[in-house]
Amino acid sequence: MTSKFKYFLGATTAVMIGLSAVAGHADAATLRMAWAQDATGLDPHKQTAFSSLRLLELIYEPLVRLDADLKIIPGVATAWEFSTDGKQLTFKLDPKAKFQNGAAVTSADVKASFERILDEKTGAANRANYLSIESIEAPDAGTVVFKLKQPDAPILTAMTDTNSSIVPASEIAAGTIGTQAVGSGPFKLEKWDPNSKAALVANKDWAGGATGVDGIEISVLPDETAILAAMRTGQIDFALLNDPLIATLVPNEPKLQLNRAPLLAYHVLQLNPARKPMNELAVRQAISCAVDRKAVLDTASLGEGQVTGPITAPFFASDPNSLFCYKQDVEKAKKLMADAGFADGFSATVIAATGEPPTAAAEAQVLQSQLAEIGVKLDIKMMELNVYVDTWLKGDFDMAVALNGGRPDPYTMYNRYWTKNGNLQKVSNFADDTLDKLLQDGRAETDPEKRKVIFAEFDKQLAEKAPWIWLYTGYGYTAQQKNVQGFVPMPTGSLVSLGKVTIQ
């Protein structure tokens, strides 16, 4: 990474969202879509559930986006540049960008959006990624300047997130963010009936060009078996699938196509180090040693994935075999338990969400069986997703089975959990000087190879301190009728390329 960056729209328009521009279609239709887990809310700055982000990314846009190769491409902004000292980041906005209410997207909206994200009262999911921002200037309607307290290499990657979407300053002032959805993305939200259906219509003013369909009708079906049945009978054109048990059946259907892509998201057993006895390092390490990660993967996800360390981004990821106790060692686990004074084990509750991911219950059951070998008696508590998310955000659990989002940059992925000012510190319940310093060092360093060394040590330290037990990464699945064309699977799990999908 160099100290100065500049990207222009001309070089990247053709690959926007990984697709060439689609001209208007006289025969454009409505895409009938289904998923089994609905959004839990409409505030793009606060929602953390995958199901919410999949809906909101079709309505809102951030300044920049990621393409299928994890390269940064234009969103609301067409060009961006770091100053030579790395302490100023300037964006030029797309003059064609409009909100779905017809108003132009201006620097005032960008400034108001990031000030809202930075306001602790908002509870924004991405706040910790922007603590280097000293001030935000809007010298004219098409220019935004972020003044930084220090060089911040990963801040641009952070800005690609749906949680950093640009919203109208007028909606912020009116207090309507989250009660209605007004973005600048490819589709407008016309109707939302939670846990039942949603209707999206094409945003004719979308700066990304004409959408390939007139709209999307989303049905929330009770489970993915029902989704597959509806696709077999031609009632559904496109579906988001999360369950490998269902996804692996799709290739057997002659009229259907399965899209499958490795994800950055990771399956994890989160411990709560603020609760006894997980506050003991030896107990956490014992749990790590007792877990057979490959068995969890094979049982819960049919082996559809790979065992992972904390960092999942390909450039920065460590070989899991080099990390602490990644090969199951029950005898070592028993000794660690005895050393900590828990030779007879202990009882704890593990929470898991119903439906997100669909593998959560199976993962919890395998972990329950494995930890019983060292005397840890787990009580599994399944929760509806919205209840689980609220409980998770409060850190109100002994252990939690979770599927957490990955990022292409380790700092933007983990600073919210493992820095002392992280906005999800309540979830991790773990502060550590070494982890904090390594993240700060990786944030300030601009040389890619030096950053790789820093984050390799961070990976090692996090696995050894074992506040969480990382399990595996899986695949993102979507299924479609074969007459649906143009969808591009993303390692982030994003569905944003639905903006350019056509029905032939």
Secondary structure in CASP SS format (residue, H / E / C, confidence):
PFRMAT SS
TARGET T0000
AUTHOR 0000-0000-0000
METHOD secondary structure of the structure
MODEL  1
M C 1.00
T C 1.00
S C 1.00
K C 1.00
F C 1.00
K E 1.00
Y E 1.00
F C 1.00
L H 1.00
G H 1.00
A H 1.00
T C 1.00
T H 1.00
A H 1.00
V H 1.00
M H 1.00
I H 1.00
G H 1.00
L C 1.00
S C 1.00
A C 1.00
V C 1.00
A C 1.00
G C 1.00
H C 1.00
A C 1.00
D C 1.00
A C 1.00
A C 1.00
T E 1.00
L E 1.00
R E 1.00
M E 1.00
A E 1.00
W E 1.00
A C 1.00
Q C 1.00
D C 1.00
A C 1.00
T C 1.00
G C 1.00
L C 1.00
D C 1.00
P C 1.00
H C 1.00
K C 1.00
Q C 1.00
T C 1.00
A C 1.00
F H 1.00
S H 1.00
S H 1.00
L H 1.00
R H 1.00
L H 1.00
L H 1.00
E C 1.00
L C 1.00
I C 1.00
Y C 1.00
E C 1.00
P C 1.00
L C 1.00
V E 1.00
R E 1.00
L E 1.00
D C 1.00
A C 1.00
D C 1.00
L C 1.00
K C 1.00
I E 1.00
I E 1.00
P E 1.00
G C 1.00
V C 1.00
A E 1.00
T E 1.00
A E 1.00
W E 1.00
E E 1.00
F E 1.00
S C 1.00
T C 1.00
D C 1.00
G C 1.00
K C 1.00
Q E 1.00
L E 1.00
T E 1.00
F E 1.00
K E 1.00
L E 1.00
D C 1.00
P C 1.00
K C 1.00
A C 1.00
K E 1.00
F C 1.00
Q C 1.00
N C 1.00
G C 1.00
A C 1.00
A E 1.00
V C 1.00
T C 1.00
S H 1.00
A H 1.00
D H 1.00
V H 1.00
K H 1.00
A H 1.00
S H 1.00
F H 1.00
E H 1.00
R H 1.00
I H 1.00
L H 1.00
D C 1.00
E H 1.00
K H 1.00
T H 1.00
G C 1.00
A C 1.00
A C 1.00
N C 1.00
R H 1.00
A H 1.00
N H 1.00
Y H 1.00
L C 1.00
S C 1.00
I E 1.00
E E 1.00
S E 1.00
I E 1.00
E E 1.00
A E 1.00
P E 1.00
D E 1.00
A C 1.00
G C 1.00
T E 1.00
V E 1.00
V E 1.00
F E 1.00
K E 1.00
L E 1.00
K C 1.00
Q C 1.00
P C 1.00
D C 1.00
A C 1.00
P C 1.00
I H 1.00
L H 1.00
T H 1.00
A H 1.00
M C 1.00
T C 1.00
D C 1.00
T H 1.00
N H 1.00
S H 1.00
S C 1.00
I C 1.00
V C 1.00
P C 1.00
A H 1.00
S H 1.00
E H 1.00
I H 1.00
A H 1.00
A H 1.00
G C 1.00
T C 1.00
I E 1.00
G C 1.00
T C 1.00
Q E 1.00
A C 1.00
V C 1.00
G C 1.00
S C 1.00
G C 1.00
P C 1.00
F E 1.00
K E 1.00
L E 1.00
E E 1.00
K E 1.00
W E 1.00
D E 1.00
P C 1.00
N C 1.00
S C 1.00
K E 1.00
A E 1.00
A E 1.00
L E 1.00
V E 1.00
A E 1.00
N C 1.00
K C 1.00
D C 1.00
W C 1.00
A C 1.00
G C 1.00
G C 1.00
A C 1.00
T C 1.00
G C 1.00
V C 1.00
D C 1.00
G E 1.00
I E 1.00
E E 1.00
I E 1.00
S E 1.00
V E 1.00
L C 1.00
P C 1.00
D C 1.00
E H 1.00
T H 1.00
A H 1.00
I H 1.00
L H 1.00
A H 1.00
A H 1.00
M H 1.00
R H 1.00
T C 1.00
G C 1.00
Q C 1.00
I C 1.00
D C 1.00
F E 1.00
A E 1.00
L E 1.00
L E 1.00
N C 1.00
D C 1.00
P H 1.00
L H 1.00
I H 1.00
A H 1.00
T C 1.00
L C 1.00
V H 1.00
P H 1.00
N H 1.00
E C 1.00
P C 1.00
K C 1.00
L E 1.00
Q E 1.00
L E 1.00
N E 1.00
R E 1.00
A E 1.00
P E 1.00
L E 1.00
L E 1.00
A E 1.00
Y E 1.00
H E 1.00
V E 1.00
L E 1.00
Q E 1.00
L E 1.00
N C 1.00
P C 1.00
A C 1.00
R C 1.00
K C 1.00
P C 1.00
M C 1.00
N C 1.00
E C 1.00
L H 1.00
A H 1.00
V H 1.00
R H 1.00
Q H 1.00
A H 1.00
I H 1.00
S H 1.00
C H 1.00
A H 1.00
V C 1.00
D C 1.00
R H 1.00
K H 1.00
A H 1.00
V H 1.00
L H 1.00
D H 1.00
T H 1.00
A H 1.00
S H 1.00
L C 1.00
G C 1.00
E C 1.00
G C 1.00
Q E 1.00
V E 1.00
T C 1.00
G C 1.00
P C 1.00
I C 1.00
T C 1.00
A C 1.00
P C 1.00
F C 1.00
F C 1.00
A C 1.00
S C 1.00
D C 1.00
P H 1.00
N H 1.00
S H 1.00
L C 1.00
F C 1.00
C C 1.00
Y C 1.00
K C 1.00
Q C 1.00
D C 1.00
V H 1.00
E H 1.00
K H 1.00
A H 1.00
K H 1.00
K H 1.00
L H 1.00
M H 1.00
A H 1.00
D H 1.00
A C 1.00
G C 1.00
F C 1.00
A C 1.00
D C 1.00
G C 1.00
F E 1.00
S E 1.00
A E 1.00
T E 1.00
V E 1.00
I E 1.00
A E 1.00
A E 1.00
T C 1.00
G C 1.00
E C 1.00
P C 1.00
P C 1.00
T C 1.00
A H 1.00
A H 1.00
A H 1.00
E H 1.00
A H 1.00
Q H 1.00
V H 1.00
L H 1.00
Q H 1.00
S H 1.00
Q H 1.00
L H 1.00
A H 1.00
E C 1.00
I C 1.00
G C 1.00
V E 1.00
K E 1.00
L E 1.00
D E 1.00
I E 1.00
K E 1.00
M E 1.00
M E 1.00
E C 1.00
L H 1.00
N H 1.00
V H 1.00
Y H 1.00
V H 1.00
D H 1.00
T H 1.00
W H 1.00
L H 1.00
K H 1.00
G C 1.00
D C 1.00
F C 1.00
D C 1.00
M E 1.00
A E 1.00
V E 1.00
A E 1.00
L E 1.00
N E 1.00
G C 1.00
G C 1.00
R C 1.00
P C 1.00
D C 1.00
P H 1.00
Y H 1.00
T H 1.00
M H 1.00
Y H 1.00
N H 1.00
R H 1.00
Y H 1.00
W H 1.00
T C 1.00
K C 1.00
N C 1.00
G C 1.00
N C 1.00
L C 1.00
Q H 1.00
K H 1.00
V H 1.00
S H 1.00
N C 1.00
F C 1.00
A C 1.00
D C 1.00
D H 1.00
T H 1.00
L H 1.00
D H 1.00
K H 1.00
L H 1.00
L H 1.00
Q H 1.00
D H 1.00
G H 1.00
R H 1.00
A H 1.00
E C 1.00
T C 1.00
D C 1.00
P H 1.00
E H 1.00
K H 1.00
R H 1.00
K H 1.00
V H 1.00
I H 1.00
F H 1.00
A H 1.00
E H 1.00
F H 1.00
D H 1.00
K H 1.00
Q H 1.00
L H 1.00
A H 1.00
E H 1.00
K H 1.00
A C 1.00
P C 1.00
W E 1.00
I E 1.00
W E 1.00
L E 1.00
Y E 1.00
T E 1.00
G E 1.00
Y E 1.00
G E 1.00
Y E 1.00
T E 1.00
A E 1.00
Q E 1.00
Q E 1.00
K C 1.00
N C 1.00
V E 1.00
Q E 1.00
G C 1.00
F C 1.00
V C 1.00
P C 1.00
M C 1.00
P C 1.00
T C 1.00
G C 1.00
S C 1.00
L C 1.00
V H 1.00
S H 1.00
L H 1.00
G H 1.00
K H 1.00
V C 1.00
T E 1.00
I E 1.00
Q C 1.00
END
